[in-house]
Amino acid sequence: MAELVVLGLGHKHIARRLNVSESAVEKHLTRVLEKTGCGSLTELTARWNRRPMS
């Protein structure tokens, strides 16, 4: 899901692509932000783009 955020997709488009509800996307992204310590999706995107590629 983080990759879809990084690609610039909104919650509605992510929900459609993953065949889940928008509220499920919002809840999941909230948990991702909490676990990563990111304060926003912008910060998450920046961290995602800086991660080491394996």
NORKABEL-V509433 format. One record per residue. N is the residue number from 0. SS is DSSP state (H for helix, E for strand, - for the rest). PHI is phi in radians with two decimals (999 if undefined). OMEGA is omega in whole degrees, -180 to 180 (none if undefined). Layout:
# NORKABEL-V509433
n->N ss->SS phi->PHI omega->OMEGA
n->N ss->SS phi->PHI omega->OMEGA
This chain:
# NORKABEL-V509433
n->0 ss->- phi->999 omega->179
n->1 ss->H phi->-1.06 omega->178
n->2 ss->H phi->-1.05 omega->-180
n->3 ss->H phi->-1.19 omega->176
n->4 ss->H phi->-1.12 omega->-179
n->5 ss->H phi->-1.08 omega->178
n->6 ss->- phi->-1.26 omega->177
n->7 ss->- phi->1.64 omega->180
n->8 ss->- phi->-1.33 omega->176
n->9 ss->- phi->-1.44 omega->-178
n->10 ss->H phi->-0.98 omega->-178
n->11 ss->H phi->-1.10 omega->-179
n->12 ss->H phi->-1.21 omega->177
n->13 ss->H phi->-1.11 omega->180
n->14 ss->H phi->-1.04 omega->179
n->15 ss->H phi->-1.10 omega->-177
n->16 ss->H phi->-1.12 omega->-178
n->17 ss->H phi->-1.66 omega->180
n->18 ss->- phi->1.01 omega->176
n->19 ss->- phi->-2.30 omega->179
n->20 ss->- phi->-1.37 omega->177
n->21 ss->H phi->-1.08 omega->180
n->22 ss->H phi->-1.15 omega->176
n->23 ss->H phi->-1.14 omega->178
n->24 ss->H phi->-1.10 omega->-179
n->25 ss->H phi->-1.06 omega->180
n->26 ss->H phi->-1.12 omega->-179
n->27 ss->H phi->-1.11 omega->-179
n->28 ss->H phi->-1.14 omega->176
n->29 ss->H phi->-1.06 omega->178
n->30 ss->H phi->-1.15 omega->178
n->31 ss->H phi->-1.06 omega->179
n->32 ss->H phi->-1.08 omega->179
n->33 ss->H phi->-1.09 omega->-176
n->34 ss->H phi->-1.21 omega->-179
n->35 ss->H phi->-1.55 omega->-178
n->36 ss->- phi->1.37 omega->179
n->37 ss->- phi->-1.38 omega->-180
n->38 ss->- phi->-1.61 omega->-178
n->39 ss->- phi->-2.79 omega->176
n->40 ss->H phi->-1.18 omega->177
n->41 ss->H phi->-1.11 omega->178
n->42 ss->H phi->-1.14 omega->177
n->43 ss->H phi->-1.04 omega->179
n->44 ss->H phi->-1.08 omega->180
n->45 ss->H phi->-1.10 omega->179
n->46 ss->H phi->-1.12 omega->-179
n->47 ss->H phi->-1.05 omega->-178
n->48 ss->H phi->-1.26 omega->179
n->49 ss->H phi->-1.65 omega->-175
n->50 ss->- phi->-1.17 omega->178
n->51 ss->- phi->-1.18 omega->178
n->52 ss->- phi->-1.53 omega->-179
n->53 ss->- phi->-1.87 omega->none
